[in-house]
Amino acid sequence: MQPYEMTANQLKQAIKTRELSCVDVVNSFIDRICGADKHINAYLTTCFEAAMNNAKMHDDITVKGEDMNNYLAGIPYSLKDNIITKDIKTTASSKILENFVPPYSAHVYENLTSSGAILLGKVDMDEFAMGSTCENSSFGTVKNPYDLSRVPGGSSGGSAAAVAAGMCAFSIGSDTGGSVRNPASYCNLTALKPTYGTVSRYGLIAYASSLDQIGPVCRDIEDVALVMNVISGKDERDSTSTASPHKDYTSYLTEDIKGMKIGIDMNLIETGLDKEVRRIYLETINKFKELGCEIVDLSFDMQKYAVPVYYLVACSEASSNLARFDGIRYGTRHTAPTVEETIRLSRTNGFGKEVKNRIMLGTYALSAGYYDKYYSQALKVRRLISEDYNNALSECDLYLCPTNPDPAYKIGEKNDDPMSLYLADIFTVTANLTGTPAASFPAGFTSDGLPVGMQLSAMSQREDLIIKAIYSFQKNTSYHTVRPEI
């Protein structure tokens, strides 16, 4: 097995026992990127020279017998390009930031650097995280490693494609309405959206501040737990960062889940699902039964309002957050005779079509005469959705549903039907609206060989239940071990 084929946990053990040097590991991933990314288009910026220097530094420390307590020392990873990195270009896949080099770093990047993890580069995404197919990037569409004619999901599509293709051991993405879970499902990976506030958002280019959450995209749940130990925790620079005691997520990797109650919605089996996704959903339910779980039938009365509420809240917050990108304060400037014309030209030429659509929708919802009718009402319904969700979850430990209603789409297939793409977020947006944790994990393949993921969600701060259930599932299945042929 080549180093680029190994999980982060396997690499950690091999480096610790000196079966592999950090230089060997990094070289393997760099060679893989040079060979595979011409087909995938995941990386926007690479940091190969710095990565090799860091690998040599870690090897020198090991040879000298020094102990730096570096938790992820020598393990290569990638970052979604909306996570700020000092002196490394950060574009959010937008032309308006195509030359932006930040003067500071995100908290999550600082933590990973301190842990010894080695950054290979920044990966592509839907522009400003607005999209679910990674076709909205200003720098080209990312392709799904399992079928190059299909999308990898989004908006963290570059993260998922890079991990699935063996071009990094893990990646860090952001999740506003399913943006790490959606591509994880399409690319046969495991990804967690933690409880809101568990991972600091300091240094994340905001899309919708009350919904955004940084999370890991990995090959299996063991890697997710490993990475969460590094990136989670209180950050004084983020006022929404939770002050709960630091957790050891790897301690939740226990196999016995007998007696755990898992809720399902039987209405999903009858309507709204692709037939292959429905089949895999039923198979997943049966597998959890075999593992000793009790299956409980749930009903979410407010679920039908989740998508419209999500898009009203998200677009309204985006309208506010993106106001700073005007060519004056931030962003590439298109000079004109007046300040007003400069701002108009800079934003017109700098933002892509989908970003403009969402800004206009959000600005309309926030405008005088419509604020109370749309945005204010959306906030009220958001509270009702949260109450409905909490009431339903009080009857069980976890809620199981498909991550996406369909397998990965063909590239360009939904370009003329954006509404169907918005509706495809039906199963993922609730966790962001409620601030609760949710994870997608590999659960099977269609007859065409396309990956299908299932999602487990829980009450706030109960990532332990999600990790235990997925760990047990992955110990008794092999879907997560299947790699694309590329």
C-alpha positions in Angstrom: 0.0 0.0 0.0 1.3 3.4 -1.0 1.3 6.2 1.7 -1.3 8.2 -0.3 -3.7 5.2 0.0 -3.5 5.1 3.8 -5.9 6.7 6.3 -4.7 9.5 8.6 -4.6 7.0 11.5 -2.6 4.5 9.5 -0.1 7.2 8.6 0.1 8.4 12.2 1.0 4.9 13.3 3.5 4.3 10.5 5.3 7.6 11.2 5.3 6.9 14.9 6.9 3.5 14.4 9.3 4.9 11.8 8.0 2.6 9.1 7.6 5.7 7.0 9.4 9.1 7.2 7.4 12.3 6.9 9.3 13.0 3.7 8.2 9.7 2.3 4.6 10.4 3.1 4.6 14.0 1.7 6.4 12.9 -1.4 3.8 10.2 -2.0 1.0 12.7 -1.8 2.7 15.3 -4.0 3.3 12.7 -6.7 -0.3 11.6 -6.4 -1.5 15.2 -6.9 0.8 15.8 -9.9 -0.7 12.6 -11.5 -4.3 12.8 -10.5 -5.3 16.4 -10.2 -5.1 17.1 -13.9 -8.3 14.9 -14.1 -10.0 16.2 -10.9 -9.2 19.9 -10.7 -9.4 20.0 -6.9 -6.3 22.2 -6.0 -6.3 25.9 -6.5 -3.0 26.6 -4.7 -0.3 24.1 -3.7 2.3 24.5 -1.0 4.7 21.7 -2.0 8.0 23.5 -1.0 6.7 24.4 2.4 5.3 20.9 2.9 8.6 19.3 2.1 10.4 21.7 4.5 8.0 20.8 7.3 8.3 17.1 6.6 12.1 17.4 6.8 11.8 19.3 10.1 9.6 16.6 11.6 12.0 13.9 10.5 15.0 15.8 12.0 13.2 16.1 15.3 12.4 12.3 15.3 16.0 11.5 14.5 17.2 13.6 17.4 14.8 11.9 19.7 13.0 15.1 20.7 9.3 15.0 21.7 7.2 17.8 20.3 3.9 16.1 21.3 2.7 16.8 17.7 -0.6 14.9 17.4 -0.8 14.9 13.6 2.9 15.3 12.9 3.7 14.6 9.2 0.1 13.9 8.1 -0.7 15.9 4.9 -4.0 17.6 4.5 -5.8 20.3 2.4 -7.9 23.3 3.3 -11.1 24.6 1.7 -10.2 27.9 0.1 -12.5 30.0 2.3 -10.3 29.3 5.4 -7.8 32.1 5.9 -4.1 31.2 5.7 -1.4 33.8 6.4 0.8 34.5 3.3 -1.0 31.8 1.3 -3.5 33.0 -1.3 -7.2 32.5 -0.2 -9.8 33.1 -2.9 -13.1 31.6 -1.8 -13.1 30.5 -5.5 -14.2 34.0 -6.5 -12.6 36.4 -9.0 -13.2 39.2 -6.5 -10.6 37.6 -4.2 -8.4 36.0 -6.9 -5.2 37.8 -5.7 -6.0 38.0 -1.9 -3.1 37.0 0.4 -4.3 37.2 4.0 -2.2 38.8 6.7 -3.4 36.4 9.4 -4.5 32.8 9.8 -7.7 31.1 10.8 -7.9 29.4 14.3 -8.4 26.0 12.7 -5.3 26.4 10.6 -3.2 27.5 13.6 -4.4 24.4 15.5 -3.5 22.1 12.7 -0.1 23.7 12.2 0.6 23.4 16.0 -0.4 19.7 15.8 2.3 19.0 13.1 -0.2 18.4 10.2 1.3 19.4 6.9 -0.7 21.6 4.5 -0.4 20.5 0.9 -2.6 23.3 -0.5 -6.0 25.1 -0.8 -8.8 23.3 -2.6 -11.7 24.4 -4.8 -15.2 25.0 -3.8 -18.5 26.7 -4.9 -17.8 30.4 -4.9 -18.2 31.8 -1.3 -19.6 28.3 -0.4 -22.8 29.0 -2.4 -23.7 25.8 -4.2 -24.0 22.0 -3.8 -22.1 20.7 -6.9 -18.8 22.6 -7.1 -19.8 24.0 -10.5 -20.1 27.5 -9.2 -16.3 28.0 -8.8 -14.7 30.9 -10.8 -11.7 28.6 -11.5 -13.3 25.5 -13.0 -15.5 22.6 -12.1 -14.2 19.9 -9.7 -14.9 16.3 -10.9 -16.0 13.3 -8.9 -13.2 10.7 -8.7 -15.7 7.9 -8.9 -17.1 9.2 -12.3 -15.3 12.1 -13.9 -18.5 13.1 -15.8 -20.3 13.8 -12.4 -20.1 16.5 -9.8 -18.4 15.8 -6.4 -21.0 17.7 -4.4 -20.5 21.0 -2.7 -19.7 23.4 -1.6 -16.7 21.6 -0.1 -16.4 19.5 -3.4 -12.6 20.2 -3.7 -12.1 18.8 -0.2 -14.0 15.7 -0.8 -12.6 15.0 -4.3 -9.0 15.5 -3.0 -9.5 13.0 -0.1 -11.3 10.5 -2.3 -8.6 10.6 -5.0 -5.8 10.1 -2.4 -4.5 13.7 -2.9 -4.5 14.4 0.9 -5.1 12.3 4.0 -8.0 14.5 5.2 -9.4 17.9 4.4 -11.1 20.7 6.3 -14.2 22.2 4.9 -17.1 24.4 6.0 -20.8 23.4 6.3 -23.6 26.0 5.9 -26.4 23.7 4.8 -24.7 20.4 4.2 -21.5 21.5 2.6 -19.2 18.8 4.0 -21.8 16.1 4.2 -23.2 16.5 0.7 -19.8 15.9 -1.1 -18.9 13.2 1.4 -21.9 11.3 0.3 -21.1 11.7 -3.4 -17.4 10.8 -2.9 -17.8 7.8 -0.4 -16.3 9.7 2.6 -17.1 10.4 6.2 -17.7 14.0 7.2 -18.9 15.6 10.4 -20.7 19.0 10.9 -20.1 19.5 14.6 -22.4 21.3 17.0 -22.4 25.0 16.3 -19.5 26.7 18.1 -17.5 23.5 18.7 -14.9 24.6 16.1 -14.0 28.2 15.9 -15.1 30.2 12.9 -12.3 32.8 13.3 -10.7 33.2 9.9 -13.5 31.5 8.0 -14.8 33.8 5.2 -18.4 33.9 6.2 -21.4 32.9 4.0 -24.1 32.8 6.7 -22.7 33.4 10.2 -25.4 31.7 12.2 -25.2 28.6 10.1 -21.5 28.2 9.1 -19.5 25.5 10.9 -16.1 24.1 10.0 -15.8 20.3 9.9 -13.5 17.5 8.8 -13.8 15.5 5.6 -12.1 12.1 6.0 -12.0 8.5 4.8 -13.6 7.0 7.9 -14.9 7.9 11.3 -11.6 7.1 13.1 -9.9 9.9 11.1 -12.8 12.2 11.9 -12.3 11.7 15.6 -8.5 12.1 15.3 -8.9 15.4 13.5 -11.7 16.7 15.8 -9.3 16.3 18.7 -7.1 19.0 17.1 -9.6 21.5 15.6 -12.2 21.7 18.3 -12.1 23.8 21.5 -12.8 27.3 22.8 -11.4 30.3 21.0 -11.6 33.7 22.6 -11.6 35.4 19.2 -14.9 33.8 18.2 -17.8 35.0 20.4 -19.9 32.0 19.3 -17.2 29.5 20.3 -18.5 27.2 23.0 -16.9 27.0 26.4 -17.6 23.3 27.0 -14.7 21.1 28.3 -12.4 19.8 25.6 -13.4 16.3 24.5 -11.4 13.3 23.4 -13.3 12.2 20.4 -11.3 9.1 19.9 -12.6 7.8 23.2 -16.0 7.4 21.5 -14.6 4.8 19.0 -16.4 1.9 20.7 -18.2 -0.8 18.8 -21.1 -1.8 21.1 -24.2 0.1 20.2 -26.8 -2.5 21.4 -29.9 -0.8 22.7 -29.2 2.5 21.0 -32.4 4.0 19.6 -32.3 5.2 16.0 -35.2 7.2 14.6 -36.3 7.0 11.0 -39.0 8.7 9.0 -40.9 6.0 7.1 -42.5 8.7 4.8 -39.1 9.0 3.1 -39.3 5.4 1.9 -42.6 6.2 0.1 -41.7 9.6 -1.5 -38.9 11.8 -2.6 -36.0 9.4 -2.9 -34.2 7.9 -5.9 -35.0 4.2 -6.0 -31.3 3.2 -5.4 -31.0 5.6 -2.5 -34.2 4.1 -1.0 -32.8 0.6 -1.3 -29.6 1.6 0.5 -31.6 3.4 3.1 -33.5 0.3 3.9 -30.3 -1.8 3.9 -28.7 0.6 6.4 -31.7 0.4 8.7 -31.5 -3.4 8.6 -27.7 -3.2 9.4 -28.3 -1.1 12.4 -31.0 -3.6 13.5 -28.4 -6.4 13.2 -26.1 -4.4 15.4 -28.6 -4.4 18.1 -30.2 -0.9 17.7 -33.9 -0.3 18.3 -35.5 1.5 15.3 -38.1 4.1 16.2 -40.5 5.7 13.7 -40.4 9.5 13.9 -42.3 12.3 12.1 -41.0 15.9 11.6 -44.0 18.2 11.1 -41.9 21.2 10.3 -39.4 19.5 7.9 -41.2 20.8 4.8 -40.3 24.4 5.8 -36.6 23.7 6.3 -35.4 24.5 2.8 -37.3 27.8 2.3 -36.3 29.0 5.8 -32.7 28.0 5.2 -32.4 29.9 2.0 -34.1 33.0 3.4 -31.8 33.1 6.4 -28.6 32.1 4.5 -29.1 34.6 1.7 -30.0 37.4 4.1 -26.9 36.9 6.1 -24.8 36.5 2.9 -26.2 39.8 1.6 -24.8 41.5 4.8 -21.5 39.5 5.0 -20.6 40.1 1.3 -21.2 43.8 1.4 -17.5 44.3 2.4 -16.3 43.0 -1.0 -16.7 46.2 -2.9 -13.2 46.8 -4.5 -12.6 49.5 -1.8 -12.3 47.7 1.5 -11.8 44.2 0.1 -11.6 42.6 -3.3 -10.2 43.2 -6.8 -10.9 46.8 -7.8 -12.3 47.8 -11.2 -11.6 51.5 -11.3 -14.2 54.0 -12.6 -14.7 57.8 -12.4 -16.8 57.7 -9.2 -16.7 55.6 -6.0 -20.2 54.3 -6.7 -19.3 53.2 -10.2 -16.1 51.6 -8.9 -18.1 49.6 -6.4 -20.7 48.6 -9.0 -18.1 47.5 -11.5 -16.0 45.6 -8.9 -19.0 43.6 -7.6 -20.5 43.0 -11.1 -17.2 41.7 -12.5 -16.0 40.0 -9.3 -19.1 37.9 -8.3 -20.4 34.9 -10.2 -24.0 34.4 -11.1 -25.1 32.2 -8.2 -23.5 34.6 -5.6 -25.3 37.6 -7.3 -28.6 35.6 -7.2 -28.3 35.0 -3.4 -27.2 38.5 -2.6 -30.2 39.9 -4.4 -32.6 37.4 -2.7 -31.1 38.3 0.7 -31.2 42.0 0.0 -34.8 41.8 -1.0 -35.7 39.8 2.1 -34.0 42.4 4.3 -35.4 45.5 2.6 -37.9 47.9 4.1 -41.4 46.5 3.8 -40.3 43.0 3.3 -38.2 42.3 6.4 -41.1 41.4 8.6 -42.8 39.5 5.8 -39.8 37.3 5.0 -36.7 37.4 7.2 -38.5 38.0 10.5 -41.0 35.2 9.7 -38.1 32.8 8.7 -36.5 33.3 12.1 -39.8 32.5 13.8 -40.2 29.3 11.8 -36.5 28.4 12.4 -37.3 28.4 16.1 -40.3 26.1 15.5 -38.2 23.8 13.4 -35.7 23.6 16.3 -38.4 22.8 18.8 -39.9 20.2 16.5 -36.5 18.6 16.0 -35.7 18.5 19.7 -39.1 17.0 20.5 -38.6 14.2 17.9 -35.0 13.5 19.1 -36.2 13.2 22.7 -37.7 9.8 21.7 -34.4 8.4 20.4 -30.6 8.8 20.4 -30.0 9.4 16.7 -31.9 10.2 13.6 -31.0 8.3 10.4 -31.8 9.5 6.9 -30.1 9.7 3.5 -27.6 12.6 3.1 -28.9 13.4 -0.4 -32.1 12.2 -2.2 -30.2 11.3 -5.3 -26.7 10.0 -6.3 -24.2 12.5 -7.9 -25.5 14.4 -10.9 -23.9 14.6 -14.3 -21.9 17.9 -14.7 -24.2 20.5 -16.1 -27.4 18.3 -15.6 -29.0 20.8 -13.2 -27.8 24.1 -14.7 -31.2 24.9 -16.0 -33.1 23.8 -12.9 -31.6 25.5 -9.8 -34.7 24.9 -7.8 -34.1 21.2 -7.8 -30.6 21.7 -6.5 -32.0 23.8 -3.6 -34.5 21.2 -2.8 -31.8 18.5 -2.7 -30.6 20.1 0.6 -33.8 18.9 2.3 -32.0 16.4 4.6 -28.9 18.4 5.5 -30.1 22.0 6.2 -32.0 21.1 9.5 -28.7 20.5 11.4 -27.5 24.0 10.5 -30.8 25.6 11.4 -30.8 23.9 14.8 -27.0 24.1 15.4 -26.9 20.3 16.1 -24.3 17.8 14.9 -24.7 15.6 11.9 -22.4 13.3 9.9 -22.5 11.6 6.5 -21.0 8.1 6.1 -20.6 5.6 3.2 -23.6 3.2 3.1 -23.5 1.5 -0.3 -23.3 1.9 -4.1 -25.8 2.2 -6.9 -25.9 -0.3 -9.7 -23.7 2.2 -11.7 -21.1 2.2 -8.9 -21.9 5.6 -7.5 -21.4 6.1 -3.8 -24.4 6.8 -1.6 -24.1 8.2 1.9 -26.4 8.1 4.9 -26.7 10.8 7.6 -26.9 10.4 11.4 -27.8 13.5 13.5 -28.2 14.0 17.2 -29.0 16.6 19.9 -26.4 19.4 20.6 -23.1 18.2 21.9 -23.9 14.5 21.3 -21.2 13.9 18.7 -20.3 10.9 20.9 -23.4 9.0 19.8 -22.8 9.7 16.1 -19.2 8.6 16.3 -20.1 5.4 18.2 -22.8 4.4 15.7 -20.8 5.1 12.6 -17.7 3.4 14.0 -19.8 0.2 14.7 -21.3 0.4 11.2 -17.9 0.8 9.6 -16.5 -2.1 11.6 -19.2 -4.3 10.2 -19.2 -3.1 6.6 -16.6 -2.3 4.0 -18.2 0.5 1.9 -15.8 3.1 3.3 -12.8 1.1 2.1 -13.7 1.2 -1.6 -11.5 3.7 -3.5 -12.0 5.1 -7.0 -9.9 3.9 -9.9 -8.0 6.9 -11.1 
